[in-house]
Amino acid sequence: MRAEARNRPGVYRFLGPRGEPLYVGKSVQLRNRLLSWLRGDDRKATELLRVTHGLEWEYLGSEFEAVLREFRLIRELRPRFNVVHRRDRTFAWIRLTAEPAPRLVATLRPGAGPTRRGGRRRERTFGPFPARRSLPRDLEALAAVLGLRDCAGSTPMHFADQVDLWGPSVEPGCARAELGTCPAPCAAGCSEDAYQARVNEAVAFLEGRSDAPLEALDARMLDAAEREAFEFAARCRDRIERLNRLRTRIVETGSRIERLTFVYETGSPTETPRHHLVRRGQVLFSFDAPGPGGGPPGRGSAGHDLASRIREAIRAPAPQLAGLDDEAREELFIVTRWFRTHPEEEGRTTPIPAYLSELGSPG
Ligand code: SF4
């Protein structure tokens, strides 16, 4: 290994006795990284080396490719020494739970949760948003204005259309029913469909399709001011400010991800660059730069074929953030984080129409 491995970007795999992957890692300097593992300096390395029977690695053209390859290998192979979900506290997500009466929860960990039994409802995740301490309070404000519950997930629900009319009545589990900020699905205060209509309004707001919660708050604030209920009017104003901030973040997130649409060139000046077709933060496919010596793409039949492939890839409707599956969402997270931590790399991107023009096939 000492003689073979070179200091280039790449990924490596530690293998168990049957060749099964135990650990996948990446480095921009593969040789140095592997040597540091083999020194067994810490407990994790010692433990890993104790059960390792083989080691393999592959070189890649850039750190970006190594980051992406490592992520995809971990997702595919699930090696037992890897922590699949790394937490990055600069981003947060909003999760709509898959419970019978769903809740909105702020989380630092993206990833879809379970499907509701019977498959009718899936947990949904919105984001990534810049992590702020205020996010849970912002969600509280949204839940209060729309009438979504915020009690424990384990709270039993008794929808109005599901209770036995002659059975014992159930009392609401908290004061929000009395305050009128929750329709009390725990105590037959509303039907499942009526609660779901409120959930749908929350989804429309989180997808940036509706301002209904803000309009409702505006109307309540004006009404309270007319009635000289100034304390309530001030509470409405605070909630409007919170929801406005949340909406700004939703719009910014959408436009930041929209901006991550281009062809991105990676690689060192001494090697043929790789090009990556990125759409809304997702790498659709990668290829060697088609031009002579890895230069500008150039024209001709190869360029024409590539242009057709690009056009086909972007013809499909772009998936909406909320509709992304677990894997796509995590890859989006990785690409977003890459360009946030390496802003200079945006200088190596080309808008897709300009790239198609260089191929002699304007879009
Ligand atoms: S009223 Fe019931 S459903 Fe609503 S938040 Fe309180 S305990 Fe939960």
Boltz pocket constraint, residues with backbone or C-beta under 6 A from the ligand:
constraints:
  - pocket:
      binder: B
      contacts: [[A, 148], [A, 149], [A, 150], [A, 151], [A, 152], [A, 155], [A, 172], [A, 173], [A, 174], [A, 175], [A, 176], [A, 177], [A, 182], [A, 183], [A, 184], [A, 185], [A, 186], [A, 187]]
      max_distance: 6.0
